[in-house]
Amino acid sequence: MPVKHDLYADLSVTKEELAKLKSGDAKLNALVDHYDELDADIVSAEQAGDASDDELKKLKEKRLQAKDSIASHLNTAS
């Protein structure tokens, strides 16, 4: 069964910490929203079973790039 990817574990932050950071940072908020959309697309495609392996791989690569953008933003904001 497909499940959402755990962004908080990857970034080593709690949900509450990220929410606090997002509230004061419009760019971070947009980056996380984009990540969440990609993650939801992946979960939906996996559940439906109608996406090819190549399509899923591309979506997962986009999600990884989105996560890297969030991590980079957090590092520069620190």
PDB file of N, CA, C and O in Angstrom, chain B, residues numbered from 101:
ATOM      1  N   MET B 101       0.841  -1.181   0.000  1.00  0.00           N
ATOM      2  CA  MET B 101       0.000   0.000   0.000  1.00  0.00           C
ATOM      3  C   MET B 101       0.890   1.250   0.000  1.00  0.00           C
ATOM      4  O   MET B 101       1.757   1.386   0.864  1.00  0.00           O
ATOM      5  N   PRO B 102       0.690   2.150  -0.946  1.00  0.00           N
ATOM      6  CA  PRO B 102       1.494   3.387  -1.013  1.00  0.00           C
ATOM      7  C   PRO B 102       1.242   4.294   0.184  1.00  0.00           C
ATOM      8  O   PRO B 102       0.113   4.422   0.657  1.00  0.00           O
ATOM      9  N   VAL B 103       2.301   4.913   0.659  1.00  0.00           N
ATOM     10  CA  VAL B 103       2.180   5.846   1.779  1.00  0.00           C
ATOM     11  C   VAL B 103       2.938   7.124   1.457  1.00  0.00           C
ATOM     12  O   VAL B 103       3.855   7.130   0.635  1.00  0.00           O
ATOM     13  N   LYS B 104       2.535   8.217   2.125  1.00  0.00           N
ATOM     14  CA  LYS B 104       3.228   9.483   1.955  1.00  0.00           C
ATOM     15  C   LYS B 104       4.668   9.358   2.421  1.00  0.00           C
ATOM     16  O   LYS B 104       4.964   8.629   3.368  1.00  0.00           O
ATOM     17  N   HIS B 105       5.549  10.067   1.756  1.00  0.00           N
ATOM     18  CA  HIS B 105       6.958  10.091   2.129  1.00  0.00           C
ATOM     19  C   HIS B 105       7.128  10.970   3.369  1.00  0.00           C
ATOM     20  O   HIS B 105       6.469  12.003   3.490  1.00  0.00           O
ATOM     21  N   ASP B 106       7.996  10.571   4.278  1.00  0.00           N
ATOM     22  CA  ASP B 106       8.174  11.306   5.534  1.00  0.00           C
ATOM     23  C   ASP B 106       9.208  12.414   5.374  1.00  0.00           C
ATOM     24  O   ASP B 106      10.397  12.207   5.619  1.00  0.00           O
ATOM     25  N   LEU B 107       8.751  13.579   4.965  1.00  0.00           N
ATOM     26  CA  LEU B 107       9.616  14.740   4.762  1.00  0.00           C
ATOM     27  C   LEU B 107      10.290  15.161   6.058  1.00  0.00           C
ATOM     28  O   LEU B 107      11.459  15.546   6.053  1.00  0.00           O
ATOM     29  N   TYR B 108       9.567  15.090   7.157  1.00  0.00           N
ATOM     30  CA  TYR B 108      10.103  15.550   8.438  1.00  0.00           C
ATOM     31  C   TYR B 108      11.313  14.724   8.867  1.00  0.00           C
ATOM     32  O   TYR B 108      12.296  15.278   9.361  1.00  0.00           O
ATOM     33  N   ALA B 109      11.253  13.430   8.688  1.00  0.00           N
ATOM     34  CA  ALA B 109      12.389  12.569   9.034  1.00  0.00           C
ATOM     35  C   ALA B 109      13.583  12.886   8.146  1.00  0.00           C
ATOM     36  O   ALA B 109      14.718  12.933   8.621  1.00  0.00           O
ATOM     37  N   ASP B 110      13.334  13.105   6.858  1.00  0.00           N
ATOM     38  CA  ASP B 110      14.428  13.417   5.927  1.00  0.00           C
ATOM     39  C   ASP B 110      15.116  14.729   6.276  1.00  0.00           C
ATOM     40  O   ASP B 110      16.326  14.870   6.097  1.00  0.00           O
ATOM     41  N   LEU B 111      14.340  15.689   6.774  1.00  0.00           N
ATOM     42  CA  LEU B 111      14.899  17.005   7.103  1.00  0.00           C
ATOM     43  C   LEU B 111      15.348  17.109   8.562  1.00  0.00           C
ATOM     44  O   LEU B 111      15.915  18.121   8.974  1.00  0.00           O
ATOM     45  N   SER B 112      15.092  16.066   9.329  1.00  0.00           N
ATOM     46  CA  SER B 112      15.424  16.042  10.759  1.00  0.00           C
ATOM     47  C   SER B 112      14.771  17.195  11.525  1.00  0.00           C
ATOM     48  O   SER B 112      15.398  17.838  12.366  1.00  0.00           O
ATOM     49  N   VAL B 113      13.497  17.436  11.212  1.00  0.00           N
ATOM     50  CA  VAL B 113      12.704  18.430  11.934  1.00  0.00           C
ATOM     51  C   VAL B 113      11.359  17.804  12.291  1.00  0.00           C
ATOM     52  O   VAL B 113      10.920  16.842  11.662  1.00  0.00           O
ATOM     53  N   THR B 114      10.724  18.360  13.299  1.00  0.00           N
ATOM     54  CA  THR B 114       9.380  17.887  13.643  1.00  0.00           C
ATOM     55  C   THR B 114       8.361  18.640  12.784  1.00  0.00           C
ATOM     56  O   THR B 114       8.670  19.666  12.177  1.00  0.00           O
ATOM     57  N   LYS B 115       7.177  18.118  12.754  1.00  0.00           N
ATOM     58  CA  LYS B 115       6.098  18.770  12.018  1.00  0.00           C
ATOM     59  C   LYS B 115       5.862  20.174  12.568  1.00  0.00           C
ATOM     60  O   LYS B 115       5.627  21.117  11.812  1.00  0.00           O
ATOM     61  N   GLU B 116       5.927  20.299  13.882  1.00  0.00           N
ATOM     62  CA  GLU B 116       5.701  21.586  14.530  1.00  0.00           C
ATOM     63  C   GLU B 116       6.805  22.584  14.186  1.00  0.00           C
ATOM     64  O   GLU B 116       6.528  23.756  13.928  1.00  0.00           O
ATOM     65  N   GLU B 117       8.054  22.119  14.183  1.00  0.00           N
ATOM     66  CA  GLU B 117       9.178  23.003  13.844  1.00  0.00           C
ATOM     67  C   GLU B 117       9.045  23.528  12.420  1.00  0.00           C
ATOM     68  O   GLU B 117       9.239  24.716  12.165  1.00  0.00           O
ATOM     69  N   LEU B 118       8.710  22.630  11.492  1.00  0.00           N
ATOM     70  CA  LEU B 118       8.576  23.049  10.099  1.00  0.00           C
ATOM     71  C   LEU B 118       7.396  24.007   9.941  1.00  0.00           C
ATOM     72  O   LEU B 118       7.484  24.980   9.191  1.00  0.00           O
ATOM     73  N   ALA B 119       6.305  23.741  10.635  1.00  0.00           N
ATOM     74  CA  ALA B 119       5.138  24.635  10.565  1.00  0.00           C
ATOM     75  C   ALA B 119       5.511  26.035  11.059  1.00  0.00           C
ATOM     76  O   ALA B 119       5.097  27.034  10.471  1.00  0.00           O
ATOM     77  N   LYS B 120       6.283  26.103  12.126  1.00  0.00           N
ATOM     78  CA  LYS B 120       6.711  27.402  12.662  1.00  0.00           C
ATOM     79  C   LYS B 120       7.599  28.125  11.658  1.00  0.00           C
ATOM     80  O   LYS B 120       7.442  29.327  11.443  1.00  0.00           O
ATOM     81  N   LEU B 121       8.530  27.402  11.044  1.00  0.00           N
ATOM     82  CA  LEU B 121       9.416  28.006  10.041  1.00  0.00           C
ATOM     83  C   LEU B 121       8.631  28.483   8.817  1.00  0.00           C
ATOM     84  O   LEU B 121       8.901  29.556   8.278  1.00  0.00           O
ATOM     85  N   LYS B 122       7.661  27.679   8.384  1.00  0.00           N
ATOM     86  CA  LYS B 122       6.849  28.036   7.220  1.00  0.00           C
ATOM     87  C   LYS B 122       6.019  29.285   7.464  1.00  0.00           C
ATOM     88  O   LYS B 122       5.800  30.078   6.548  1.00  0.00           O
ATOM     89  N   SER B 123       5.555  29.463   8.700  1.00  0.00           N
ATOM     90  CA  SER B 123       4.659  30.579   8.985  1.00  0.00           C
ATOM     91  C   SER B 123       5.333  31.925   8.768  1.00  0.00           C
ATOM     92  O   SER B 123       4.658  32.910   8.469  1.00  0.00           O
ATOM     93  N   GLY B 124       6.642  31.985   8.913  1.00  0.00           N
ATOM     94  CA  GLY B 124       7.347  33.245   8.730  1.00  0.00           C
ATOM     95  C   GLY B 124       8.132  33.331   7.438  1.00  0.00           C
ATOM     96  O   GLY B 124       8.916  34.263   7.253  1.00  0.00           O
ATOM     97  N   ASP B 125       7.937  32.373   6.537  1.00  0.00           N
ATOM     98  CA  ASP B 125       8.761  32.313   5.328  1.00  0.00           C
ATOM     99  C   ASP B 125       7.900  31.866   4.142  1.00  0.00           C
ATOM    100  O   ASP B 125       7.636  30.676   3.969  1.00  0.00           O
ATOM    101  N   ALA B 126       7.471  32.823   3.341  1.00  0.00           N
ATOM    102  CA  ALA B 126       6.584  32.524   2.206  1.00  0.00           C
ATOM    103  C   ALA B 126       7.236  31.580   1.196  1.00  0.00           C
ATOM    104  O   ALA B 126       6.568  30.709   0.639  1.00  0.00           O
ATOM    105  N   LYS B 127       8.535  31.750   0.959  1.00  0.00           N
ATOM    106  CA  LYS B 127       9.219  30.876  -0.015  1.00  0.00           C
ATOM    107  C   LYS B 127       9.243  29.441   0.501  1.00  0.00           C
ATOM    108  O   LYS B 127       8.952  28.511  -0.251  1.00  0.00           O
ATOM    109  N   LEU B 128       9.585  29.251   1.771  1.00  0.00           N
ATOM    110  CA  LEU B 128       9.598  27.903   2.345  1.00  0.00           C
ATOM    111  C   LEU B 128       8.205  27.300   2.282  1.00  0.00           C
ATOM    112  O   LEU B 128       8.055  26.119   1.971  1.00  0.00           O
ATOM    113  N   ASN B 129       7.201  28.086   2.569  1.00  0.00           N
ATOM    114  CA  ASN B 129       5.822  27.615   2.501  1.00  0.00           C
ATOM    115  C   ASN B 129       5.495  27.117   1.092  1.00  0.00           C
ATOM    116  O   ASN B 129       4.887  26.058   0.935  1.00  0.00           O
ATOM    117  N   ALA B 130       5.894  27.869   0.074  1.00  0.00           N
ATOM    118  CA  ALA B 130       5.642  27.472  -1.313  1.00  0.00           C
ATOM    119  C   ALA B 130       6.414  26.207  -1.671  1.00  0.00           C
ATOM    120  O   ALA B 130       5.884  25.330  -2.354  1.00  0.00           O
ATOM    121  N   LEU B 131       7.660  26.105  -1.214  1.00  0.00           N
ATOM    122  CA  LEU B 131       8.467  24.917  -1.500  1.00  0.00           C
ATOM    123  C   LEU B 131       7.844  23.662  -0.889  1.00  0.00           C
ATOM    124  O   LEU B 131       7.787  22.614  -1.533  1.00  0.00           O
ATOM    125  N   VAL B 132       7.382  23.776   0.349  1.00  0.00           N
ATOM    126  CA  VAL B 132       6.768  22.629   1.018  1.00  0.00           C
ATOM    127  C   VAL B 132       5.435  22.279   0.355  1.00  0.00           C
ATOM    128  O   VAL B 132       5.118  21.100   0.203  1.00  0.00           O
ATOM    129  N   ASP B 133       4.663  23.271  -0.037  1.00  0.00           N
ATOM    130  CA  ASP B 133       3.399  23.006  -0.741  1.00  0.00           C
ATOM    131  C   ASP B 133       3.661  22.256  -2.043  1.00  0.00           C
ATOM    132  O   ASP B 133       2.940  21.315  -2.374  1.00  0.00           O
ATOM    133  N   HIS B 134       4.684  22.668  -2.779  1.00  0.00           N
ATOM    134  CA  HIS B 134       5.049  21.996  -4.030  1.00  0.00           C
ATOM    135  C   HIS B 134       5.462  20.553  -3.752  1.00  0.00           C
ATOM    136  O   HIS B 134       5.053  19.642  -4.472  1.00  0.00           O
ATOM    137  N   TYR B 135       6.262  20.341  -2.725  1.00  0.00           N
ATOM    138  CA  TYR B 135       6.683  18.991  -2.343  1.00  0.00           C
ATOM    139  C   TYR B 135       5.461  18.134  -2.021  1.00  0.00           C
ATOM    140  O   TYR B 135       5.355  16.995  -2.477  1.00  0.00           O
ATOM    141  N   ASP B 136       4.538  18.690  -1.229  1.00  0.00           N
ATOM    142  CA  ASP B 136       3.335  17.945  -0.836  1.00  0.00           C
ATOM    143  C   ASP B 136       2.490  17.561  -2.051  1.00  0.00           C
ATOM    144  O   ASP B 136       1.924  16.468  -2.093  1.00  0.00           O
ATOM    145  N   GLU B 137       2.402  18.453  -3.035  1.00  0.00           N
ATOM    146  CA  GLU B 137       1.655  18.154  -4.259  1.00  0.00           C
ATOM    147  C   GLU B 137       2.303  16.996  -5.012  1.00  0.00           C
ATOM    148  O   GLU B 137       1.614  16.081  -5.463  1.00  0.00           O
ATOM    149  N   LEU B 138       3.624  17.038  -5.148  1.00  0.00           N
ATOM    150  CA  LEU B 138       4.332  15.958  -5.831  1.00  0.00           C
ATOM    151  C   LEU B 138       4.160  14.638  -5.096  1.00  0.00           C
ATOM    152  O   LEU B 138       3.945  13.598  -5.718  1.00  0.00           O
ATOM    153  N   ASP B 139       4.257  14.680  -3.768  1.00  0.00           N
ATOM    154  CA  ASP B 139       4.111  13.470  -2.976  1.00  0.00           C
ATOM    155  C   ASP B 139       2.707  12.887  -3.145  1.00  0.00           C
ATOM    156  O   ASP B 139       2.546  11.674  -3.276  1.00  0.00           O
ATOM    157  N   ALA B 140       1.700  13.750  -3.140  1.00  0.00           N
ATOM    158  CA  ALA B 140       0.318  13.296  -3.329  1.00  0.00           C
ATOM    159  C   ALA B 140       0.133  12.690  -4.724  1.00  0.00           C
ATOM    160  O   ALA B 140      -0.580  11.698  -4.873  1.00  0.00           O
ATOM    161  N   ASP B 141       0.766  13.275  -5.743  1.00  0.00           N
ATOM    162  CA  ASP B 141       0.689  12.737  -7.098  1.00  0.00           C
ATOM    163  C   ASP B 141       1.288  11.333  -7.158  1.00  0.00           C
ATOM    164  O   ASP B 141       0.753  10.449  -7.828  1.00  0.00           O
ATOM    165  N   ILE B 142       2.396  11.136  -6.454  1.00  0.00           N
ATOM    166  CA  ILE B 142       3.057   9.824  -6.448  1.00  0.00           C
ATOM    167  C   ILE B 142       2.180   8.789  -5.754  1.00  0.00           C
ATOM    168  O   ILE B 142       1.989   7.688  -6.271  1.00  0.00           O
ATOM    169  N   VAL B 143       1.650   9.136  -4.594  1.00  0.00           N
ATOM    170  CA  VAL B 143       0.793   8.212  -3.856  1.00  0.00           C
ATOM    171  C   VAL B 143      -0.431   7.855  -4.696  1.00  0.00           C
ATOM    172  O   VAL B 143      -0.827   6.691  -4.761  1.00  0.00           O
ATOM    173  N   SER B 144      -1.023   8.848  -5.332  1.00  0.00           N
ATOM    174  CA  SER B 144      -2.199   8.611  -6.173  1.00  0.00           C
ATOM    175  C   SER B 144      -1.873   7.700  -7.350  1.00  0.00           C
ATOM    176  O   SER B 144      -2.630   6.781  -7.662  1.00  0.00           O
ATOM    177  N   ALA B 145      -0.739   7.961  -8.004  1.00  0.00           N
ATOM    178  CA  ALA B 145      -0.336   7.142  -9.153  1.00  0.00           C
ATOM    179  C   ALA B 145      -0.049   5.707  -8.726  1.00  0.00           C
ATOM    180  O   ALA B 145      -0.386   4.763  -9.440  1.00  0.00           O
ATOM    181  N   GLU B 146       0.573   5.546  -7.564  1.00  0.00           N
ATOM    182  CA  GLU B 146       0.868   4.192  -7.078  1.00  0.00           C
ATOM    183  C   GLU B 146      -0.410   3.452  -6.710  1.00  0.00           C
ATOM    184  O   GLU B 146      -0.526   2.251  -6.957  1.00  0.00           O
ATOM    185  N   GLN B 147      -1.364   4.157  -6.126  1.00  0.00           N
ATOM    186  CA  GLN B 147      -2.631   3.518  -5.745  1.00  0.00           C
ATOM    187  C   GLN B 147      -3.430   3.117  -6.983  1.00  0.00           C
ATOM    188  O   GLN B 147      -4.012   2.034  -7.031  1.00  0.00           O
ATOM    189  N   ALA B 148      -3.454   3.988  -7.973  1.00  0.00           N
ATOM    190  CA  ALA B 148      -4.227   3.723  -9.187  1.00  0.00           C
ATOM    191  C   ALA B 148      -3.569   2.626 -10.017  1.00  0.00           C
ATOM    192  O   ALA B 148      -4.246   1.871 -10.715  1.00  0.00           O
ATOM    193  N   GLY B 149      -2.245   2.548  -9.934  1.00  0.00           N
ATOM    194  CA  GLY B 149      -1.526   1.529 -10.691  1.00  0.00           C
ATOM    195  C   GLY B 149      -1.501   1.782 -12.182  1.00  0.00           C
ATOM    196  O   GLY B 149      -1.214   0.873 -12.961  1.00  0.00           O
ATOM    197  N   ASP B 150      -1.802   3.023 -12.597  1.00  0.00           N
ATOM    198  CA  ASP B 150      -1.863   3.311 -14.027  1.00  0.00           C
ATOM    199  C   ASP B 150      -0.634   4.048 -14.558  1.00  0.00           C
ATOM    200  O   ASP B 150      -0.570   4.373 -15.743  1.00  0.00           O
ATOM    201  N   ALA B 151       0.328   4.310 -13.696  1.00  0.00           N
ATOM    202  CA  ALA B 151       1.541   5.006 -14.132  1.00  0.00           C
ATOM    203  C   ALA B 151       2.625   3.980 -14.436  1.00  0.00           C
ATOM    204  O   ALA B 151       2.765   2.973 -13.742  1.00  0.00           O
ATOM    205  N   SER B 152       3.379   4.257 -15.478  1.00  0.00           N
ATOM    206  CA  SER B 152       4.489   3.363 -15.814  1.00  0.00           C
ATOM    207  C   SER B 152       5.612   3.556 -14.811  1.00  0.00           C
ATOM    208  O   SER B 152       5.649   4.544 -14.077  1.00  0.00           O
ATOM    209  N   ASP B 153       6.520   2.605 -14.791  1.00  0.00           N
ATOM    210  CA  ASP B 153       7.680   2.719 -13.898  1.00  0.00           C
ATOM    211  C   ASP B 153       8.484   3.975 -14.213  1.00  0.00           C
ATOM    212  O   ASP B 153       9.000   4.635 -13.312  1.00  0.00           O
ATOM    213  N   ASP B 154       8.584   4.295 -15.494  1.00  0.00           N
ATOM    214  CA  ASP B 154       9.342   5.481 -15.901  1.00  0.00           C
ATOM    215  C   ASP B 154       8.661   6.764 -15.420  1.00  0.00           C
ATOM    216  O   ASP B 154       9.331   7.694 -14.973  1.00  0.00           O
ATOM    217  N   GLU B 155       7.337   6.813 -15.513  1.00  0.00           N
ATOM    218  CA  GLU B 155       6.598   7.984 -15.036  1.00  0.00           C
ATOM    219  C   GLU B 155       6.761   8.151 -13.522  1.00  0.00           C
ATOM    220  O   GLU B 155       6.963   9.261 -13.030  1.00  0.00           O
ATOM    221  N   LEU B 156       6.670   7.040 -12.794  1.00  0.00           N
ATOM    222  CA  LEU B 156       6.856   7.102 -11.342  1.00  0.00           C
ATOM    223  C   LEU B 156       8.274   7.542 -10.984  1.00  0.00           C
ATOM    224  O   LEU B 156       8.472   8.320 -10.051  1.00  0.00           O
ATOM    225  N   LYS B 157       9.247   7.044 -11.726  1.00  0.00           N
ATOM    226  CA  LYS B 157      10.636   7.419 -11.470  1.00  0.00           C
ATOM    227  C   LYS B 157      10.820   8.926 -11.665  1.00  0.00           C
ATOM    228  O   LYS B 157      11.494   9.576 -10.866  1.00  0.00           O
ATOM    229  N   LYS B 158      10.226   9.479 -12.716  1.00  0.00           N
ATOM    230  CA  LYS B 158      10.340  10.919 -12.976  1.00  0.00           C
ATOM    231  C   LYS B 158       9.667  11.733 -11.869  1.00  0.00           C
ATOM    232  O   LYS B 158      10.201  12.750 -11.427  1.00  0.00           O
ATOM    233  N   LEU B 159       8.500  11.281 -11.427  1.00  0.00           N
ATOM    234  CA  LEU B 159       7.813  11.974 -10.331  1.00  0.00           C
ATOM    235  C   LEU B 159       8.648  11.935  -9.051  1.00  0.00           C
ATOM    236  O   LEU B 159       8.743  12.929  -8.331  1.00  0.00           O
ATOM    237  N   LYS B 160       9.244  10.786  -8.780  1.00  0.00           N
ATOM    238  CA  LYS B 160      10.059  10.653  -7.571  1.00  0.00           C
ATOM    239  C   LYS B 160      11.323  11.501  -7.660  1.00  0.00           C
ATOM    240  O   LYS B 160      11.790  12.026  -6.649  1.00  0.00           O
ATOM    241  N   GLU B 161      11.873  11.639  -8.855  1.00  0.00           N
ATOM    242  CA  GLU B 161      13.037  12.511  -9.033  1.00  0.00           C
ATOM    243  C   GLU B 161      12.655  13.970  -8.789  1.00  0.00           C
ATOM    244  O   GLU B 161      13.418  14.723  -8.183  1.00  0.00           O
ATOM    245  N   LYS B 162      11.475  14.366  -9.262  1.00  0.00           N
ATOM    246  CA  LYS B 162      10.992  15.736  -9.017  1.00  0.00           C
ATOM    247  C   LYS B 162      10.779  15.969  -7.531  1.00  0.00           C
ATOM    248  O   LYS B 162      11.098  17.036  -7.007  1.00  0.00           O
ATOM    249  N   ARG B 163      10.231  14.951  -6.848  1.00  0.00           N
ATOM    250  CA  ARG B 163      10.015  15.076  -5.407  1.00  0.00           C
ATOM    251  C   ARG B 163      11.354  15.212  -4.678  1.00  0.00           C
ATOM    252  O   ARG B 163      11.470  16.002  -3.741  1.00  0.00           O
ATOM    253  N   LEU B 164      12.350  14.459  -5.098  1.00  0.00           N
ATOM    254  CA  LEU B 164      13.678  14.546  -4.497  1.00  0.00           C
ATOM    255  C   LEU B 164      14.276  15.933  -4.712  1.00  0.00           C
ATOM    256  O   LEU B 164      14.879  16.499  -3.799  1.00  0.00           O
ATOM    257  N   GLN B 165      14.113  16.478  -5.910  1.00  0.00           N
ATOM    258  CA  GLN B 165      14.606  17.831  -6.188  1.00  0.00           C
ATOM    259  C   GLN B 165      13.887  18.853  -5.310  1.00  0.00           C
ATOM    260  O   GLN B 165      14.504  19.797  -4.817  1.00  0.00           O
ATOM    261  N   ALA B 166      12.584  18.661  -5.116  1.00  0.00           N
ATOM    262  CA  ALA B 166      11.809  19.570  -4.267  1.00  0.00           C
ATOM    263  C   ALA B 166      12.307  19.486  -2.823  1.00  0.00           C
ATOM    264  O   ALA B 166      12.441  20.509  -2.151  1.00  0.00           O
ATOM    265  N   LYS B 167      12.581  18.266  -2.345  1.00  0.00           N
ATOM    266  CA  LYS B 167      13.098  18.102  -0.981  1.00  0.00           C
ATOM    267  C   LYS B 167      14.468  18.753  -0.853  1.00  0.00           C
ATOM    268  O   LYS B 167      14.754  19.399   0.155  1.00  0.00           O
ATOM    269  N   ASP B 168      15.311  18.592  -1.858  1.00  0.00           N
ATOM    270  CA  ASP B 168      16.634  19.214  -1.836  1.00  0.00           C
ATOM    271  C   ASP B 168      16.529  20.740  -1.808  1.00  0.00           C
ATOM    272  O   ASP B 168      17.328  21.408  -1.151  1.00  0.00           O
ATOM    273  N   SER B 169      15.556  21.281  -2.509  1.00  0.00           N
ATOM    274  CA  SER B 169      15.334  22.729  -2.499  1.00  0.00           C
ATOM    275  C   SER B 169      14.921  23.199  -1.103  1.00  0.00           C
ATOM    276  O   SER B 169      15.361  24.251  -0.641  1.00  0.00           O
ATOM    277  N   ILE B 170      14.082  22.421  -0.445  1.00  0.00           N
ATOM    278  CA  ILE B 170      13.659  22.767   0.921  1.00  0.00           C
ATOM    279  C   ILE B 170      14.862  22.720   1.859  1.00  0.00           C
ATOM    280  O   ILE B 170      15.073  23.640   2.649  1.00  0.00           O
ATOM    281  N   ALA B 171      15.653  21.646   1.773  1.00  0.00           N
ATOM    282  CA  ALA B 171      16.818  21.501   2.641  1.00  0.00           C
ATOM    283  C   ALA B 171      17.815  22.643   2.420  1.00  0.00           C
ATOM    284  O   ALA B 171      18.368  23.195   3.370  1.00  0.00           O
ATOM    285  N   SER B 172      18.027  22.977   1.168  1.00  0.00           N
ATOM    286  CA  SER B 172      18.946  24.079   0.842  1.00  0.00           C
ATOM    287  C   SER B 172      18.430  25.396   1.409  1.00  0.00           C
ATOM    288  O   SER B 172      19.193  26.184   1.968  1.00  0.00           O
ATOM    289  N   HIS B 173      17.136  25.624   1.260  1.00  0.00           N
ATOM    290  CA  HIS B 173      16.532  26.854   1.781  1.00  0.00           C
ATOM    291  C   HIS B 173      16.663  26.933   3.308  1.00  0.00           C
ATOM    292  O   HIS B 173      16.965  27.988   3.865  1.00  0.00           O
ATOM    293  N   LEU B 174      16.430  25.800   3.964  1.00  0.00           N
ATOM    294  CA  LEU B 174      16.553  25.765   5.423  1.00  0.00           C
ATOM    295  C   LEU B 174      17.985  26.030   5.857  1.00  0.00           C
ATOM    296  O   LEU B 174      18.213  26.703   6.862  1.00  0.00           O
ATOM    297  N   ASN B 175      18.945  25.513   5.115  1.00  0.00           N
ATOM    298  CA  ASN B 175      20.358  25.716   5.463  1.00  0.00           C
ATOM    299  C   ASN B 175      20.785  27.164   5.279  1.00  0.00           C
ATOM    300  O   ASN B 175      21.581  27.674   6.068  1.00  0.00           O
ATOM    301  N   THR B 176      20.274  27.832   4.257  1.00  0.00           N
ATOM    302  CA  THR B 176      20.643  29.234   4.031  1.00  0.00           C
ATOM    303  C   THR B 176      19.906  30.165   4.985  1.00  0.00           C
ATOM    304  O   THR B 176      20.379  31.263   5.282  1.00  0.00           O
ATOM    305  N   ALA B 177      18.737  29.719   5.466  1.00  0.00           N
ATOM    306  CA  ALA B 177      17.950  30.545   6.383  1.00  0.00           C
ATOM    307  C   ALA B 177      18.467  30.445   7.826  1.00  0.00           C
ATOM    308  O   ALA B 177      18.143  31.282   8.668  1.00  0.00           O
ATOM    309  N   SER B 178      19.261  29.427   8.095  1.00  0.00           N
ATOM    310  CA  SER B 178      19.757  29.220   9.468  1.00  0.00           C
ATOM    311  C   SER B 178      20.820  30.210   9.853  1.00  0.00           C
ATOM    312  O   SER B 178      21.332  30.163  10.972  1.00  0.00           O
TER     313      SER B 178
END
